[in-house]
Amino acid sequence: MDPSTLMVVSTLGIALGLVSGLTDYRQKRKKVEKESDYSYLLHLGREWKGSAQYGNDYNYFLCREMEEFIND
């Protein structure tokens, strides 16, 4: 094979592998989140990330979500 063709084929192979790996990771993560006993905690962690804490105090949204978790 021509060196430039080999480079293009190699690049496409790597890109395809990365896309495939990322898709597989997302599918496995969704499956674990749905089947896990801790799926609600994972959901809350995603919701709270970056918005729930102001310094050392938690906001009202965090308190309400935790109350719902405890009540469930």
Secondary structure, DSSP 8 states (H G I E B T S, - for coil): --HHHHHHHHHHHHHHHHHHHHHHHHHHHHHHHHHSTTHHHHHHHHHHTTTSEETTEE-HHHHHHHHHHHH-
